[in-house]
Amino acid sequence: MSHALFELPGGPLQLAVGGQYRKEKLTNRSANPNLDVPGLSTAQAYGNRDVWAGFFEVNAPVLDSLELTASGRYDDYSEGFSKFSPKASFKFQPIRQVALRGSYSEGFRAPTFAEANPLSSFSGFVGFTLPAAFAAAHAANPSYFANYSIGRGYVGNPDIEPETSKSYTLGAVFEPSRWFQLTADWFHVKKSNLIVTGPLSGAAINAYYSVAGQTFASAAAASAAGCAALAAVAPGYSCNVIDGADPFALNALPRLLVLNAPYVNANYDVVEGLQFTASANVPVTNDLRWRSRLDVQETLKYNRYLSDGSVQRFTGTVGPADLSSGGGTPKWRGNWQNTLEFGRLSLTATTYFVGKMKGVATDQGNLDTSCAATLYKDAAGGNSFCKIRRFIYADLNATLEVNDRFEFYGIIGNVTNARAPLYANVLYTTQPNYLASWHIPGLIGRTFRAGVNFRF
């Protein structure tokens, strides 16, 4: 419900209020509960809850040049979670060509059924290189200490708490002419009580393999010692699946195949960055118009602060690996779109840019982001394989509108056939040699598509 209450110098003060109820229920059984079908998903999730919410918004044009907005939302979950989340923003425009804007807001996210229900779980797999002591213990069987994918089985935690966040934005809009506009915005988000998939997974795996150089009476005794070391470093974590004993080293530590880790609340994440846009809408002639828009983002900070005081820094790296299978967080990314409109014909070229990254992920037990500890060396013994080049590609689109109901279109994807940059360090991804999240067009190559659209 909304209503204008009374007049202010800039216009009417408006109020809106609303409410919501929803029922959530999920039964999603695993098709691979015993992890015995390679490549088949292991995910399963269960839950049932009621959610009530109430919300409001007030818009106050205090002056012709100043507009204030305030809003809030209260959520209540039958599981016992509840939170009020406020937001306030302003826009100040002293002259037509310049406007300042900013906001403060708080957020709330209740745990999902996968994160909170102990019956829910899934196993993800990431590449892993076994330590030298393990390789030495199994020297007679090289296949046993080859690189492999280790599973991380994450289980719902009934004691998990909701996430909360605080966000700040501040920016400006410049419009020196009717056809050209620039914007610049700073944002800062702190997400607390972070729900994460076991931030100590890397340390736990390293702890298991820390006993690889010791002497044991049997493989079972070795794995028991490794699992005890794992649990000591990461309480609540455990060995889920252990490989069979190496037939050539029956008393040596066997491989850890799946680590069992609970969802937990970490301290907090901080994400900070800058966003820039530039747009133009230029009538070149009476029949020809040029439209252009540039969007650029610089991620200044993406840090995870853990309870032990350590900081995992992800900007410019392939982290967080547990969340994205090594998908990566480029420091710079953007796109530039240019369109020429000539009557019913329009031609659009869109160029995409993904900045360079490093093949390291600090949520895997090593906080060093310098590439100094990379395991894959080039022919000269350097760490060039750790450096992932920037990636630039462009798409072309042409549309011919015959009338209001009929049009032809054609698209050339990756028109220059740009190649995806090499990512040879495959420790943190199951898709070696490229980053699927950013570089897929460079792996597929140039593509063509054409068709017609009908509107009835």
C-alpha positions as CSV (number, residue, x, y, z in Angstrom):
1,M,0.0,0.0,0.0
2,S,1.3,3.5,-0.8
3,H,0.1,7.0,-0.2
4,A,1.2,10.6,-0.6
5,L,1.1,12.2,2.9
6,F,1.8,15.9,2.4
7,E,3.7,18.3,0.2
8,L,7.4,19.3,0.6
9,P,9.3,22.0,-1.3
10,G,10.5,19.3,-3.8
11,G,7.2,17.4,-4.1
12,P,5.0,15.0,-2.1
13,L,6.2,13.0,0.8
14,Q,5.3,9.4,-0.1
15,L,4.9,6.3,2.2
16,A,4.7,2.7,1.1
17,V,4.2,-0.3,3.4
18,G,3.8,-4.0,2.7
19,G,4.0,-7.5,4.1
20,Q,4.8,-11.0,3.0
21,Y,4.3,-14.6,4.0
22,R,5.9,-17.6,2.3
23,K,6.2,-21.3,2.9
24,E,9.5,-23.0,2.0
25,K,9.9,-26.7,1.8
26,L,12.6,-28.7,0.0
27,T,13.3,-32.4,-0.5
28,N,16.2,-33.0,-2.8
29,R,17.7,-36.5,-2.5
30,S,21.2,-37.2,-3.7
31,A,21.6,-39.3,-6.9
32,N,25.1,-40.4,-5.7
33,P,24.9,-40.8,-1.9
34,N,27.9,-43.2,-1.7
35,L,30.2,-41.2,-4.0
36,D,30.5,-44.3,-6.2
37,V,29.4,-42.7,-9.6
38,P,32.2,-40.5,-10.9
39,G,31.0,-37.1,-12.2
40,L,27.5,-37.4,-10.8
41,S,26.4,-34.7,-8.3
42,T,26.4,-35.7,-4.6
43,A,24.3,-32.8,-3.4
44,Q,21.3,-33.3,-1.2
45,A,19.2,-30.8,0.8
46,Y,16.1,-31.0,3.1
47,G,14.1,-28.4,5.0
48,N,10.8,-26.9,6.0
49,R,10.0,-23.4,7.3
50,D,7.7,-20.4,7.5
51,V,8.8,-16.9,6.8
52,W,7.0,-13.7,7.7
53,A,8.2,-10.2,6.7
54,G,7.1,-6.6,6.9
55,F,8.6,-3.6,5.1
56,F,8.2,0.2,4.4
57,E,9.7,2.9,2.3
58,V,9.6,6.7,2.7
59,N,10.5,9.1,-0.1
60,A,11.1,12.7,0.9
61,P,11.9,15.3,-1.8
62,V,13.0,17.9,0.8
63,L,14.1,20.4,-1.8
64,D,14.1,20.5,-5.6
65,S,17.9,19.7,-5.3
66,L,17.7,17.2,-2.4
67,E,15.9,13.9,-2.2
68,L,16.0,11.6,0.9
69,T,14.8,8.0,1.0
70,A,14.5,5.7,4.1
71,S,13.3,2.1,4.1
72,G,13.4,-1.0,6.3
73,R,12.4,-4.7,6.3
74,Y,11.8,-7.1,9.2
75,D,12.2,-10.8,8.5
76,D,11.2,-13.6,10.9
77,Y,11.9,-17.3,10.2
78,S,10.3,-20.2,12.1
79,E,13.8,-21.6,12.8
80,G,14.3,-18.7,15.2
81,F,16.1,-16.2,13.0
82,S,14.8,-12.6,12.8
83,K,16.4,-9.3,11.8
84,F,15.4,-5.7,11.0
85,S,17.4,-4.3,8.0
86,P,17.3,-0.5,7.4
87,K,18.4,1.5,4.5
88,A,18.9,5.3,4.0
89,S,20.0,7.1,0.8
90,F,20.3,10.6,-0.6
91,K,20.6,12.4,-3.9
92,F,21.8,16.1,-4.0
93,Q,21.8,17.9,-7.3
94,P,22.7,21.5,-6.9
95,I,22.8,22.0,-10.7
96,R,21.6,20.0,-13.6
97,Q,25.1,18.9,-14.6
98,V,26.2,17.5,-11.2
99,A,24.6,15.2,-8.7
100,L,26.0,13.5,-5.6
101,R,24.5,10.3,-4.2
102,G,25.1,7.9,-1.3
103,S,23.6,5.2,0.8
104,Y,23.9,3.2,3.9
105,S,22.2,-0.2,4.3
106,E,22.2,-3.3,6.4
107,G,21.5,-6.8,5.1
108,F,20.4,-10.2,6.5
109,R,20.6,-13.7,5.0
110,A,19.2,-16.7,6.8
111,P,21.0,-20.0,6.3
112,T,19.8,-22.1,3.4
113,F,18.5,-25.6,4.0
114,A,21.8,-26.9,2.6
115,E,23.8,-24.9,5.1
116,A,21.6,-25.5,8.3
117,N,20.0,-28.9,8.0
118,P,22.4,-31.8,9.1
119,L,20.7,-34.1,6.6
120,S,21.9,-31.8,3.8
121,S,25.4,-32.3,2.2
122,F,27.4,-32.2,-1.0
123,S,31.0,-33.0,-2.0
124,G,33.1,-30.8,-4.3
125,F,36.4,-31.8,-5.7
126,V,39.6,-29.6,-6.3
127,G,43.0,-30.5,-7.6
128,F,45.7,-31.4,-5.1
129,T,49.4,-32.1,-5.3
130,L,50.7,-34.5,-2.7
131,P,53.7,-33.4,-0.5
132,A,57.2,-34.7,-1.0
133,A,57.2,-36.8,2.1
134,F,54.2,-38.7,0.9
135,A,55.7,-39.2,-2.5
136,A,58.9,-40.6,-0.9
137,A,56.9,-43.1,1.2
138,H,55.2,-44.4,-2.0
139,A,58.2,-44.1,-4.3
140,A,57.7,-47.7,-5.6
141,N,54.2,-46.8,-6.9
142,P,54.3,-43.5,-8.8
143,S,50.6,-43.7,-9.7
144,Y,49.7,-43.6,-6.0
145,F,51.3,-40.1,-5.5
146,A,50.2,-38.5,-8.8
147,N,48.2,-35.3,-8.6
148,Y,44.5,-36.1,-7.9
149,S,41.2,-34.4,-7.0
150,I,40.4,-34.4,-3.3
151,G,36.8,-34.2,-2.2
152,R,35.5,-31.8,0.4
153,G,32.2,-33.1,1.8
154,Y,30.3,-30.2,3.4
155,V,27.5,-30.9,5.8
156,G,24.6,-28.7,7.1
157,N,25.2,-27.3,10.6
158,P,22.1,-26.8,12.8
159,D,24.0,-24.3,15.0
160,I,24.8,-22.0,12.0
161,E,23.8,-18.3,12.4
162,P,22.5,-15.9,9.8
163,E,24.8,-13.6,7.9
164,T,24.5,-9.8,8.3
165,S,26.0,-7.0,6.3
166,K,26.7,-3.3,6.3
167,S,27.1,-1.4,3.0
168,Y,28.2,2.1,2.1
169,T,28.1,3.8,-1.3
170,L,29.2,7.3,-2.3
171,G,29.3,8.6,-5.8
172,A,28.7,11.4,-8.3
173,V,26.9,11.9,-11.6
174,F,28.3,14.4,-14.2
175,E,26.3,15.4,-17.2
176,P,28.2,18.2,-19.0
177,S,25.8,18.0,-21.9
178,R,22.4,16.4,-22.8
179,W,24.1,13.6,-24.8
180,F,27.0,12.7,-22.4
181,Q,27.1,11.4,-18.8
182,L,29.8,10.2,-16.4
183,T,29.3,8.4,-13.1
184,A,31.8,7.3,-10.4
185,D,30.9,5.3,-7.3
186,W,32.7,3.9,-4.4
187,F,31.3,0.9,-2.5
188,H,32.3,-0.9,0.7
189,V,30.5,-4.0,2.0
190,K,31.3,-5.8,5.2
191,K,29.6,-9.2,5.5
192,S,29.8,-10.6,9.1
193,N,29.1,-14.0,10.6
194,L,30.0,-15.3,7.2
195,I,28.6,-18.7,6.3
196,V,31.5,-20.6,4.6
197,T,32.3,-24.1,3.5
198,G,34.9,-24.8,6.1
199,P,37.7,-22.1,5.9
200,L,40.2,-24.5,7.5
201,S,39.8,-27.2,4.8
202,G,43.3,-26.5,3.3
203,A,44.9,-26.5,6.8
204,A,43.1,-29.7,7.7
205,I,44.3,-31.5,4.5
206,N,47.8,-30.4,5.2
207,A,47.6,-31.6,8.8
208,Y,46.5,-35.1,7.6
209,Y,49.5,-35.3,5.3
210,S,51.9,-33.9,7.9
211,V,52.4,-37.5,9.3
212,A,53.4,-38.9,5.9
213,G,57.1,-39.2,6.8
214,Q,56.5,-41.2,10.0
215,T,56.7,-44.9,10.5
216,F,53.5,-46.9,11.3
217,A,52.5,-50.5,12.0
218,S,49.9,-50.5,9.2
219,A,48.0,-48.2,6.8
220,A,45.1,-48.2,9.2
221,A,47.3,-46.9,12.0
222,A,48.8,-44.3,9.6
223,S,45.4,-43.0,8.5
224,A,44.2,-42.9,12.2
225,A,47.2,-40.7,13.0
226,G,46.5,-38.5,10.0
227,C,42.8,-38.1,10.9
228,A,43.7,-37.3,14.5
229,A,46.1,-34.5,13.3
230,L,43.4,-33.2,10.9
231,A,40.8,-33.0,13.7
232,A,43.3,-31.3,16.1
233,V,43.9,-28.5,13.6
234,A,40.3,-28.1,12.5
235,P,37.8,-29.2,15.2
236,G,34.6,-30.5,13.8
237,Y,36.3,-31.7,10.6
238,S,36.9,-35.4,9.9
239,C,38.1,-37.9,7.4
240,N,35.2,-39.0,5.3
241,V,36.7,-41.4,2.8
242,I,40.3,-42.9,2.9
243,D,41.8,-44.6,-0.1
244,G,42.9,-48.3,0.1
245,A,46.4,-49.1,1.2
246,D,49.2,-48.8,-1.3
247,P,50.0,-52.5,-2.2
248,F,53.7,-51.4,-2.5
249,A,53.8,-49.6,0.8
250,L,51.3,-51.3,3.2
251,N,52.5,-49.4,6.3
252,A,52.5,-46.0,4.7
253,L,49.9,-43.3,5.0
254,P,47.0,-43.8,2.4
255,R,45.5,-41.0,0.4
256,L,42.7,-38.9,1.9
257,L,39.9,-39.0,-0.7
258,V,37.1,-37.0,0.9
259,L,37.3,-34.5,3.8
260,N,34.2,-34.0,5.9
261,A,33.7,-30.3,6.9
262,P,30.8,-28.5,8.4
263,Y,29.4,-25.1,7.3
264,V,30.6,-22.6,9.8
265,N,30.4,-18.9,10.6
266,A,33.7,-17.2,9.8
267,N,34.5,-13.7,11.1
268,Y,33.8,-11.4,8.1
269,D,34.4,-10.5,4.5
270,V,35.2,-7.0,3.2
271,V,34.7,-6.1,-0.4
272,E,35.5,-2.6,-1.6
273,G,35.8,-1.2,-5.1
274,L,35.1,1.6,-7.6
275,Q,32.6,1.6,-10.5
276,F,32.8,3.9,-13.4
277,T,30.4,4.4,-16.3
278,A,30.5,6.7,-19.3
279,S,27.6,6.9,-21.8
280,A,26.9,8.9,-24.9
281,N,23.9,9.3,-27.2
282,V,25.0,11.3,-30.2
283,P,22.7,12.2,-33.2
284,V,25.4,12.2,-35.9
285,T,22.9,13.1,-38.7
286,N,19.1,13.1,-39.0
287,D,19.2,9.4,-39.8
288,L,22.3,8.2,-38.0
289,R,22.7,7.9,-34.2
290,W,25.7,6.7,-32.2
291,R,25.2,5.2,-28.7
292,S,28.1,4.2,-26.5
293,R,28.4,3.0,-22.9
294,L,31.6,2.0,-21.0
295,D,31.3,0.1,-17.7
296,V,34.5,-0.5,-15.6
297,Q,34.9,-1.9,-12.1
298,E,38.1,-2.0,-10.0
299,T,37.9,-4.4,-7.0
300,L,40.2,-2.7,-4.5
301,K,39.7,-5.3,-1.8
302,Y,38.2,-8.7,-1.3
303,N,39.5,-10.0,2.0
304,R,38.3,-12.7,4.3
305,Y,39.2,-12.2,8.0
306,L,39.4,-15.4,10.1
307,S,39.1,-15.9,13.8
308,D,42.8,-16.8,14.2
309,G,43.7,-13.3,13.0
310,S,44.8,-14.4,9.5
311,V,43.6,-12.7,6.3
312,Q,42.8,-14.4,3.0
313,R,43.2,-11.9,0.2
314,F,41.4,-12.8,-3.1
315,T,41.7,-9.7,-5.3
316,G,43.7,-10.4,-8.5
317,T,43.9,-14.2,-7.8
318,V,41.9,-17.3,-8.5
319,G,40.5,-17.3,-5.0
320,P,38.2,-18.0,-3.2
321,A,38.8,-21.5,-4.6
322,D,36.3,-23.3,-2.3
323,L,33.5,-21.0,-3.4
324,S,34.2,-20.9,-7.2
325,S,36.5,-23.9,-7.9
326,G,39.2,-21.4,-8.6
327,G,37.0,-19.2,-10.8
328,G,39.0,-16.1,-9.9
329,T,38.5,-12.4,-8.7
330,P,40.0,-10.1,-11.3
331,K,41.1,-6.7,-10.0
332,W,39.9,-5.0,-13.2
333,R,37.0,-5.9,-15.5
334,G,34.7,-4.0,-17.8
335,N,32.9,-3.8,-21.1
336,W,32.4,-1.1,-23.8
337,Q,29.3,-1.2,-26.1
338,N,29.0,0.9,-29.2
339,T,25.8,1.0,-31.4
340,L,25.2,2.7,-34.7
341,E,21.5,3.1,-35.5
342,F,20.6,4.0,-39.1
343,G,16.9,3.9,-39.6
344,R,15.7,0.3,-38.9
345,L,19.2,-1.1,-39.0
346,S,21.4,-1.2,-35.9
347,L,25.0,-2.5,-35.5
348,T,26.5,-3.1,-32.1
349,A,30.0,-4.1,-31.1
350,T,30.6,-5.0,-27.4
351,T,34.2,-5.4,-26.1
352,Y,34.8,-7.3,-22.9
353,F,37.9,-7.0,-20.7
354,V,39.1,-9.2,-17.9
355,G,42.2,-8.2,-16.1
356,K,45.2,-10.4,-15.3
357,M,45.3,-12.7,-12.3
358,K,47.6,-15.0,-10.4
359,G,47.1,-18.7,-10.1
360,V,47.0,-18.7,-6.3
361,A,44.1,-19.0,-3.8
362,T,44.7,-18.1,-0.2
363,D,41.8,-20.1,1.2
364,Q,43.9,-23.3,0.4
365,G,46.3,-23.0,3.3
366,N,48.9,-20.6,1.9
367,L,48.4,-16.9,2.5
368,D,51.2,-16.0,0.0
369,T,49.9,-14.2,-3.1
370,S,53.3,-13.5,-4.7
371,C,53.5,-16.7,-6.8
372,A,56.8,-17.5,-5.0
373,A,55.4,-20.8,-3.8
374,T,53.8,-22.0,-7.1
375,L,54.4,-25.7,-7.7
376,Y,54.5,-25.5,-11.5
377,K,57.6,-24.0,-13.0
378,D,58.4,-23.1,-16.6
379,A,61.4,-24.3,-18.5
380,A,63.6,-21.7,-17.0
381,G,62.5,-22.6,-13.5
382,G,60.4,-19.4,-13.1
383,N,56.8,-18.9,-12.1
384,S,55.3,-17.6,-15.3
385,F,52.7,-20.3,-15.2
386,C,51.3,-18.6,-12.2
387,K,50.5,-15.5,-14.1
388,I,47.2,-15.5,-16.1
389,R,47.2,-12.9,-18.8
390,R,44.4,-10.4,-19.4
391,F,41.6,-11.4,-21.8
392,I,39.9,-9.1,-24.3
393,Y,37.3,-10.2,-26.8
394,A,34.4,-8.6,-28.7
395,D,31.0,-9.6,-30.0
396,L,29.1,-8.1,-33.0
397,N,25.4,-7.9,-33.3
398,A,23.3,-6.7,-36.3
399,T,19.5,-6.2,-36.2
400,L,17.2,-5.2,-39.1
401,E,13.7,-4.3,-38.1
402,V,11.4,-4.8,-41.1
403,N,8.4,-3.6,-39.2
404,D,7.0,-3.5,-35.6
405,R,6.5,-7.3,-35.6
406,F,9.3,-8.7,-37.7
407,E,13.1,-8.4,-37.5
408,F,16.2,-10.2,-38.7
409,Y,19.3,-10.5,-36.4
410,G,22.8,-11.8,-36.7
411,I,25.5,-12.3,-34.0
412,I,29.2,-13.1,-34.3
413,G,30.6,-14.1,-30.9
414,N,34.3,-13.5,-30.2
415,V,34.7,-11.9,-33.6
416,T,38.5,-11.7,-33.5
417,N,38.8,-15.4,-32.3
418,A,40.7,-14.3,-29.2
419,R,42.3,-17.2,-27.4
420,A,41.7,-17.9,-23.7
421,P,44.8,-17.2,-21.7
422,L,46.7,-20.3,-20.3
423,Y,46.1,-21.3,-16.7
424,A,48.5,-24.2,-16.2
425,N,48.4,-24.2,-12.4
426,V,45.4,-26.5,-12.0
427,L,45.5,-26.9,-8.2
428,Y,42.3,-25.1,-7.5
429,T,40.0,-26.1,-10.4
430,T,38.7,-29.3,-12.0
431,Q,38.8,-27.6,-15.5
432,P,42.5,-27.4,-16.3
433,N,44.3,-24.9,-18.5
434,Y,41.6,-22.1,-18.5
435,L,39.2,-20.3,-16.2
436,A,35.7,-21.3,-17.1
437,S,34.1,-18.4,-15.2
438,W,35.8,-15.6,-17.3
439,H,37.5,-17.2,-20.4
440,I,34.9,-19.5,-21.9
441,P,34.5,-17.4,-25.2
442,G,38.2,-17.8,-25.8
443,L,38.0,-21.5,-25.4
444,I,35.0,-21.9,-27.8
445,G,36.3,-19.5,-30.4
446,R,34.4,-17.5,-33.0
447,T,30.7,-18.4,-33.2
448,F,27.9,-17.4,-35.6
449,R,24.2,-17.1,-35.0
450,A,21.4,-15.7,-37.2
451,G,17.6,-15.8,-37.0
452,V,14.3,-13.9,-37.1
453,N,12.0,-12.6,-34.4
454,F,8.2,-12.5,-34.7
455,R,5.9,-10.6,-32.4
456,F,2.2,-11.5,-32.5
